């Protein structure tokens, strides 16, 4: 009888020990699956995932884009600004509307007949592009704005570090000069984020205010850049 009890206890203890061991094996196996999944990142990724890695944004989900939610819009705008600051035209190209490209407006008023539009592939090649383009008409003089892309960006896009702008507006124009502010009419299907400096030099008493509007439209379940509008005090 005693021998039977002892055997039973030994069997129970052995089973308990085996259960612990098997449990440890399941956790280890789970870790293995995680590592296998991570190693799969070395394989080619879908375009949306490549975009996420290139820009630092989370990849679009399968859920419909909530066009009333500002979170994704502001995230997208921030990545565009950083690409402009770093002159990373490859990253910038990945954020541009694949169907419409991006249109450049030098003085607030969106004018399809004068504003210059570039495709994403053209933007990707800007680092080596020395061509001179006509971007619009110079304020107060009416002369054509003839500049290389690099010179235009320095004067009419990232003329100051807009990542440090003290005022950021969403779908709301922050300042108006003599130029017509018609972003809503120019992009009826778009939304915009504006980065605004009330002034750059205190001695100018605000006559050197400037802003940059990043205009986006929804496509492929995300926001894509369609317009870069520069605004400033004009004559």
N, C-alpha and C positions, 0 to 999 in steps of 0.2 A: 504493500500500500504506500509506504513511504517512498519506495523507489518510483512508483507511478507519479506521485505528486511532484517529486524532484524533476522527473523528466518533463512533466507538463510545464513547470516553472521555467526550466531551461528553454523549452520550445517557445514559450511566450517572450522571454527575453531576447532570443535570437530573432524572432519576428519583429519585435520592436526596433532592434538595432538595424535590421534590414530595411525597415520603413524609413528610418532616419537617413540611411545611406541613399535610398532611392529618391527621397525628397531632395537631397543635395544634388543628385544627378539631374533632376528636373530643373532646378535653378541654374545649374551649370549649362544645361542644354538651352535654356532661355537666353543666357548670355551669349551662347554660340550663335543663336539666331540673330541677335542684335549685331554681333560682329559681322555676320554674313551679310546682313542688310547694309551695314556701313561700307563693307568692301564693294558692294554693288555700285556705290557712287562713282567708282572708277570707270564704269561703263558709260557709253554715250547717253546724254540726258535729253528729255524733250525740250523744245524751245522755251517753254514757260519756265522750266527748272533752270536752264542756262541763264535766262534773264534774271531769275531770282539770285543766282550766285554772282552774276556780274554786277548787279545793282545793290545787293544787300536787302532787297525786299522779299517778304514772304511770297511764295509762288501763289498764283491765283487758285482759288478753290473751285470746286464744281458748283458751288452755290451761286445763284444770280448776284451780280454786283448791285449793292444797295447804293443807288446814285444820290440818295439824300444823306448818306453817312459821310461826314467830313474826314474821318480818320484815314482811310486809304488815300483820299485825294491829297491830304497834307503830307502824308508819307511820300507819295509819288513826287510831289513838288520839291520836297527836301532832297530827294535823290537827284532830281534834275539840277537843282542848284549846285550840289556837290560836284556833279559831272562838269558843269560849266566852270566852276572854280578850279578844278583840277585839269581842265581842258582835255577831259577824257571823252573824246568824240565817239568812241566805240560804245561806251556805256550810254551816252546820250542818244545815239542812234537806236538803241534797243528800247528806248522809252518813247519814240516818236511814232505817230500814227502810221501804220503800214500802208493804209489806203490814201491818206491825204497829205502825208509829209508834214512839215512845219512851216508856217508863214511868219515872216519877220516884219514887224511894224516899228519904225524908228520914232514916231511921234504920236502916240496915243490913238490916232484915228486909223481904224482898220480900213484899208482901201485895196480890194482885190486886184484892181487894175494897175496899181503901182507897187504894192508890197511884193517882196520876193519870197518864193516858196522853194524849199529843198526837200528832196526825198531822204529817207533814212539812210540809204546807201551813199548819197552825196555827203551827208553829215559825217558818216563813218570815215570818209576820206579827207576830211577838212585839214588834218595835220599836214598833209602834203599838197594842199590845194592853193596855188598862187594866183588863180584866176581872179580877175576883177569883175564884180557883178554890180548891177544897178539895183539898189535896195529901196529906192523911194526918192523923195524930193526933200532937199535941205530946208529947214525952217527959216523963214525970213528972207531967203534968197531965191528959192525956187529952182536951184541947180540940182541936177541929178546927184544922188549919193552914190559915187563910184568908189568902191573899196573892195579889197580882198576880204575873205571871210574872217581872217584873223583880226584885221583892222576894224571891221564892222562890229565884231563881238566885243572888242575892247572899248569901242565908243558907244555902241547902242544896245548892248546886251549886258555884259558884266563890267560896266563902267566903274562900279564900286563893289565891295564885297557884300552882296545881298544876303549871305548867310548870317550876317550880323545886323540885318535890318531891325530897327526898334519897333516897327509896326508891321503886322501881317494881317491882311484882310482876306476874307473868303467871299467871293461873289459880291464884293462891295468896293467901289472905286474910292481910294483914300484921298486923292487930291485931283483938282482940275485946273488946267491952265487955259490958254486960249484955244488949244487944239480940242476938237470934238472927242469926247469919250464915248465910243460906240461899241465897246466890246460885246455887249449883250446882243446888239443887232448884227455885228460881224460874225458872231458865233452863237446862233440861237440854240444850238444843241450842246453847247459847251458849259463848263464851269471853270472858274479861274481862282488862282491864289495870287495875291499881290503883295510884294515886298517893298516897303515904302520908307524912305528917309525924308523927314521934314526939312533937312538941310545937311550939307556936308561940311560947310565952313561957317562958323557962327558970324563971321564978319559980313556974310552975304545976306543975313537976316531972312533966310528962307527962300531967297530967289534962286537957290541952287538945289531945290528939292528934286527928287527923282524917284522913280519906282520901276519895278519890273513885274509884269503880269505874266504868269504861266497859265496858258489856257489848255484845258484838257477836254477830250470827248471820250465817251465810253465805247469800247470796242473789245471784242474777244474776252468779255467778262472782266475788263479792267479799264483803268484810265490811261490814255495815251496823249502825249503832247501834240497839239495842233497849232499853237500860236505862241510867239514870244513878242510881247508888246512892251516897248520902252516908252516911258513917260517922263517928262521934265518940264520945268518952267520954259515957256516959249514966248516969243515976242508977239 
